[in-house]
Amino acid sequence: MVEIRHKRFECIGCCLCAEQAPDYWKMTPDGLATLCQIKKHYKRHYYTEGWDHDYNRLKIIADACPVNIISVSK
């Protein structure tokens, strides 16, 4: 499994992650992206897991985030 970490409260609402991976992120009424299935929350980070076969796509999204609030690791 792939670990996904997201600093939701630093999101600027660009929609990149939600558009590129709607199975992992969604836009909420407050205009911020949020993980679809949060597994844990610690301080300002939200965590979930992704499938190994999605790793490359998730890594591209993390690298493209304009405010660097997404990280992906195996």
N, CA, C and O atoms as a DFTB+ gen file, in Angstrom:
296 C
 N C O
     1  1       0.834      -1.189       0.000
     2  2       0.000       0.000       0.000
     3  2       0.878       1.251       0.000
     4  3       2.034       1.224       0.422
     5  1       0.301       2.330      -0.478
     6  2       0.958       3.627      -0.552
     7  2       0.372       4.513       0.537
     8  3      -0.846       4.561       0.707
     9  1       1.232       5.220       1.282
    10  2       0.735       6.173       2.266
    11  2       0.619       7.549       1.615
    12  3       1.545       8.007       0.947
    13  1      -0.510       8.195       1.812
    14  2      -0.749       9.540       1.294
    15  2      -0.924      10.460       2.494
    16  3      -1.727      10.180       3.385
    17  1      -0.173      11.557       2.517
    18  2      -0.279      12.554       3.581
    19  2      -0.686      13.875       2.948
    20  3      -0.137      14.280       1.923
    21  1      -1.653      14.543       3.569
    22  2      -2.215      15.771       3.008
    23  2      -2.375      16.802       4.116
    24  3      -2.980      16.513       5.149
    25  1      -1.837      18.004       3.910
    26  2      -2.012      19.113       4.857
    27  2      -3.200      19.948       4.384
    28  3      -3.025      20.997       3.765
    29  1      -4.385      19.482       4.675
    30  2      -5.609      20.064       4.147
    31  2      -5.730      21.570       4.404
    32  3      -6.137      22.310       3.509
    33  1      -5.392      22.028       5.583
    34  2      -5.610      23.427       5.938
    35  2      -4.660      24.387       5.234
    36  3      -4.822      25.603       5.342
    37  1      -3.674      23.864       4.516
    38  2      -2.795      24.706       3.712
    39  2      -3.198      24.683       2.238
    40  3      -2.537      25.294       1.398
    41  1      -4.273      23.983       1.935
    42  2      -4.776      23.871       0.558
    43  2      -5.222      25.246       0.052
    44  3      -5.787      26.040       0.804
    45  1      -4.962      25.513      -1.228
    46  2      -5.409      26.772      -1.842
    47  2      -6.591      26.546      -2.781
    48  3      -7.058      27.485      -3.425
    49  1      -7.074      25.320      -2.861
    50  2      -8.260      25.028      -3.661
    51  2      -8.046      25.029      -5.162
    52  3      -8.956      25.382      -5.912
    53  1      -6.865      24.641      -5.615
    54  2      -6.587      24.647      -7.056
    55  2      -7.295      23.511      -7.798
    56  3      -7.410      23.561      -9.022
    57  1      -7.762      22.508      -7.094
    58  2      -8.520      21.369      -7.638
    59  2      -7.677      20.332      -8.372
    60  3      -8.231      19.342      -8.850
    61  1      -6.388      20.512      -8.480
    62  2      -5.546      19.585      -9.235
    63  2      -5.700      18.147      -8.751
    64  3      -5.933      17.244      -9.554
    65  1      -5.574      17.930      -7.452
    66  2      -5.638      16.565      -6.931
    67  2      -7.022      15.960      -7.131
    68  3      -7.139      14.795      -7.512
    69  1      -8.062      16.733      -6.880
    70  2      -9.434      16.218      -7.019
    71  2      -9.782      15.932      -8.479
    72  3     -10.538      15.004      -8.767
    73  1      -9.239      16.718      -9.390
    74  2      -9.498      16.473     -10.812
    75  2      -8.711      15.278     -11.331
    76  3      -9.225      14.510     -12.144
    77  1      -7.475      15.109     -10.877
    78  2      -6.609      14.048     -11.378
    79  2      -6.816      12.708     -10.670
    80  3      -6.534      11.653     -11.237
    81  1      -7.310      12.753      -9.427
    82  2      -7.516      11.514      -8.672
    83  2      -8.784      11.639      -7.810
    84  3      -8.700      11.686      -6.583
    85  1      -9.945      11.691      -8.454
    86  2     -11.189      11.854      -7.693
    87  2     -11.526      10.662      -6.796
    88  3     -12.400      10.750      -5.934
    89  1     -10.835       9.569      -7.005
    90  2     -11.022       8.426      -6.116
    91  2     -10.269       8.601      -4.796
    92  3     -10.485       7.834      -3.857
    93  1      -9.382       9.610      -4.713
    94  2      -8.625       9.881      -3.499
    95  2      -8.953      11.229      -2.862
    96  3      -8.908      11.355      -1.638
    97  1      -9.284      12.238      -3.671
    98  2      -9.603      13.575      -3.163
    99  2     -10.931      14.064      -3.705
   100  3     -11.364      13.679      -4.791
   101  1     -11.574      14.931      -2.912
   102  2     -12.784      15.610      -3.370
   103  2     -12.715      17.053      -2.887
   104  3     -12.049      17.362      -1.899
   105  1     -13.403      17.916      -3.589
   106  2     -13.505      19.316      -3.179
   107  2     -14.703      19.435      -2.242
   108  3     -15.757      18.853      -2.495
   109  1     -14.538      20.179      -1.179
   110  2     -15.599      20.341      -0.196
   111  2     -16.208      21.745      -0.311
   112  3     -15.627      22.614      -0.961
   113  1     -17.361      21.972       0.306
   114  2     -18.027      23.277       0.183
   115  2     -17.167      24.471       0.613
   116  3     -17.410      25.591       0.166
   117  1     -16.176      24.250       1.466
   118  2     -15.310      25.366       1.871
   119  2     -14.232      25.679       0.834
   120  3     -13.397      26.557       1.052
   121  1     -14.249      24.956      -0.303
   122  2     -13.311      25.228      -1.387
   123  2     -11.965      24.548      -1.262
   124  3     -11.058      24.829      -2.046
   125  1     -11.814      23.666      -0.299
   126  2     -10.553      22.956      -0.091
   127  2     -10.692      21.502      -0.514
   128  3     -11.781      20.930      -0.477
   129  1      -9.573      20.917      -0.915
   130  2      -9.557      19.489      -1.229
   131  2      -9.415      18.717       0.072
   132  3      -8.759      19.167       1.011
   133  1     -10.035      17.558       0.109
   134  2      -9.908      16.681       1.272
   135  2      -9.791      15.244       0.797
   136  3     -10.346      14.877      -0.238
   137  1      -9.078      14.442       1.545
   138  2      -8.970      13.029       1.217
   139  2     -10.338      12.373       1.353
   140  3     -11.100      12.700       2.263
   141  1     -10.645      11.463       0.464
   142  2     -11.949      10.792       0.490
   143  2     -12.089       9.842       1.669
   144  3     -13.165       9.752       2.260
   145  1     -11.044       9.143       2.017
   146  2     -11.124       8.175       3.112
   147  2      -9.966       8.403       4.071
   148  3      -8.900       7.805       3.919
   149  1     -10.170       9.252       5.043
   150  2      -9.125       9.564       6.013
   151  2      -8.981       8.398       6.979
   152  3      -9.946       7.966       7.609
   153  1      -7.756       7.902       7.080
   154  2      -7.466       6.795       7.990
   155  2      -7.014       7.302       9.355
   156  3      -7.284       6.682      10.383
   157  1      -6.310       8.463       9.347
   158  2      -5.860       9.041      10.609
   159  2      -5.601      10.520      10.413
   160  3      -5.378      10.993       9.299
   161  1      -5.635      11.240      11.528
   162  2      -5.395      12.682      11.542
   163  2      -4.423      12.958      12.671
   164  3      -4.665      12.567      13.812
   165  1      -3.332      13.625      12.363
   166  2      -2.355      13.972      13.380
   167  2      -1.886      15.391      13.141
   168  3      -1.301      15.701      12.103
   169  1      -2.148      16.246      14.109
   170  2      -1.844      17.673      14.013
   171  2      -2.475      18.231      12.748
   172  3      -3.700      18.212      12.626
   173  1      -1.693      18.721      11.811
   174  2      -2.245      19.339      10.601
   175  2      -2.237      18.387       9.408
   176  3      -2.522      18.807       8.287
   177  1      -1.920      17.134       9.627
   178  2      -1.830      16.161       8.534
   179  2      -2.984      15.162       8.578
   180  3      -3.404      14.703       9.640
   181  1      -3.470      14.851       7.402
   182  2      -4.455      13.788       7.233
   183  2      -3.782      12.679       6.442
   184  3      -2.993      12.946       5.536
   185  1      -4.091      11.443       6.782
   186  2      -3.453      10.284       6.159
   187  2      -4.494       9.324       5.600
   188  3      -5.585       9.174       6.150
   189  1      -4.136       8.684       4.507
   190  2      -4.909       7.573       3.983
   191  2      -3.961       6.643       3.247
   192  3      -2.753       6.877       3.199
   193  1      -4.511       5.603       2.683
   194  2      -3.714       4.645       1.917
   195  2      -4.223       4.581       0.493
   196  3      -5.414       4.743       0.230
   197  1      -3.296       4.340      -0.418
   198  2      -3.639       4.161      -1.819
   199  2      -3.117       2.821      -2.317
   200  3      -2.341       2.144      -1.642
   201  1      -3.550       2.469      -3.481
   202  2      -3.120       1.207      -4.097
   203  2      -1.742       1.367      -4.728
   204  3      -1.406       2.425      -5.261
   205  1      -0.956       0.306      -4.658
   206  2       0.387       0.328      -5.253
   207  2       0.354       0.698      -6.734
   208  3       1.227       1.424      -7.209
   209  1      -0.643       0.207      -7.464
   210  2      -0.690       0.490      -8.900
   211  2      -1.006       1.962      -9.193
   212  3      -0.861       2.398     -10.335
   213  1      -1.434       2.731      -8.193
   214  2      -1.679       4.164      -8.364
   215  2      -0.484       5.024      -7.945
   216  3      -0.539       6.248      -8.058
   217  1       0.588       4.401      -7.466
   218  2       1.714       5.151      -6.918
   219  2       2.255       6.210      -7.882
   220  3       2.417       7.366      -7.493
   221  1       2.531       5.838      -9.112
   222  2       3.121       6.801     -10.054
   223  2       2.194       7.999     -10.291
   224  3       2.646       9.143     -10.327
   225  1       0.918       7.730     -10.451
   226  2      -0.055       8.819     -10.658
   227  2      -0.125       9.706      -9.412
   228  3      -0.151      10.931      -9.532
   229  1      -0.155       9.113      -8.235
   230  2      -0.212       9.884      -6.998
   231  2       1.051      10.698      -6.780
   232  3       0.987      11.819      -6.275
   233  1       2.191      10.150      -7.152
   234  2       3.469      10.860      -7.021
   235  2       3.493      12.073      -7.947
   236  3       3.973      13.138      -7.557
   237  1       2.986      11.924      -9.157
   238  2       2.918      13.050     -10.096
   239  2       2.032      14.151      -9.531
   240  3       2.375      15.330      -9.614
   241  1       0.904      13.773      -8.961
   242  2       0.001      14.751      -8.362
   243  2       0.678      15.456      -7.188
   244  3       0.592      16.678      -7.068
   245  1       1.346      14.702      -6.330
   246  2       2.044      15.293      -5.182
   247  2       3.108      16.278      -5.652
   248  3       3.235      17.367      -5.094
   249  1       3.867      15.902      -6.669
   250  2       4.925      16.777      -7.188
   251  2       4.357      18.022      -7.865
   252  3       5.012      19.064      -7.895
   253  1       3.142      17.921      -8.410
   254  2       2.529      19.044      -9.123
   255  2       1.761      19.987      -8.207
   256  3       1.400      21.087      -8.625
   257  1       1.505      19.583      -6.971
   258  2       0.755      20.438      -6.046
   259  2       1.485      21.773      -5.892
   260  3       2.655      21.789      -5.511
   261  1       0.818      22.890      -6.182
   262  2       1.509      24.183      -6.169
   263  2       1.959      24.645      -4.779
   264  3       2.820      25.518      -4.676
   265  1       1.401      24.085      -3.724
   266  2       1.798      24.477      -2.383
   267  2       2.480      23.337      -1.604
   268  3       2.693      23.448      -0.397
   269  1       2.813      22.264      -2.290
   270  2       3.569      21.131      -1.712
   271  2       2.978      20.607      -0.398
   272  3       3.684      20.464       0.600
   273  1       1.677      20.326      -0.417
   274  2       1.027      19.846       0.802
   275  2       0.654      18.366       0.725
   276  3      -0.006      17.841       1.622
   277  1       1.075      17.701      -0.340
   278  2       0.781      16.287      -0.539
   279  2       2.101      15.526      -0.584
   280  3       3.038      15.929      -1.272
   281  1       2.163      14.429       0.154
   282  2       3.322      13.548       0.029
   283  2       2.826      12.119      -0.100
   284  3       1.792      11.743       0.452
   285  1       3.591      11.337      -0.843
   286  2       3.242       9.958      -1.135
   287  2       4.469       9.102      -0.894
   288  3       5.566       9.441      -1.338
   289  1       4.290       7.991      -0.191
   290  2       5.425       7.098       0.039
   291  2       4.961       5.651       0.077
   292  3       3.813       5.350       0.406
   293  1       5.880       4.773      -0.269
   294  2       5.591       3.327      -0.225
   295  2       6.070       2.764       1.075
   296  3       5.927       1.565       1.318
